[in-house]
Amino acid sequence: MIKMTFENVLIAEDHEVANLSLRLTLQDLHVARYDHAYYCDLALSMIRKAIQETRPYDLLVTDLYFEIDGTAKQRPDGYELILSARALQPALKVIVFSAESRTLVIRKLFDELGIDGFVRKARGDAQELKIAIKHISEHRKHYPREYRSQQDNLHDFTDYDKTIIKLIAGGRAQKEIPAFLEALQIKPSGLSSIEKRLNLIKTAMGFTNNEQLVVFCREMGLI
């Protein structure tokens, strides 16, 4: 049994079958309270009301795309819902549950919106959602299987890479790393070699600074 720390969850999903599946999954996890909404605007209203009543939601599970039925003015997608929800409740945990498979879109959700997890609608998604909730309850990010595989293929992290990144994660400045590598008898230990290696990794992964690289490696369990 997965230990569950979320007690008040909101589902935003406009497809009835998927909505029901999500509720059944939360039942399996013995979530104390869960609500659901078929529209983004309704979900946002429920988040606002829950805050006012001092029973804020711990977790929002939302689709990314919603159909517009023309009955009312609606926020067009989960992207806007997440932005608005986080404006109201910055600490709200968010899982996107979507059929979206494009790596760039998924990465944007993590990098720009800071979502906590993404579960792709596919075979086995109920179990994947349970794992995602477990990871997030442990203060970890949850990436979809396909995304993890694609990210791993962007760069093959060596023991040398991991050692350098661990040192940076531990607060060492790049100029201090050569001395540590020399003490560990790891080569190449020159500052120029270290900088070239870090730049190679960041270019391959699409990162612009060491902080992004450290966060990624931590979340992927590489360090």
Buried (B, 14 or more C-beta within 10 A) or exposed (E): EEEBBBBBBBBBBBBEEBBEBBBEBBEBBEBEBBBBBBBBBBBBEBBBEBBEEEEBBBBBBBBBEBEEEEEEEBBEBBBBBBEBBBEEBEEBBBBBBBEBEEBEBBBEBBEEBEBBBBBBBEEEBEEBBBBBBBBBBEEBBBBBEBBBEBBEEEBEBEEBBBBBBBBBBEEBEBEEBBEBBEEEEBEEBEBEBBEEBBEEBBEEBEBEEBEBBBBBBBBBEBB
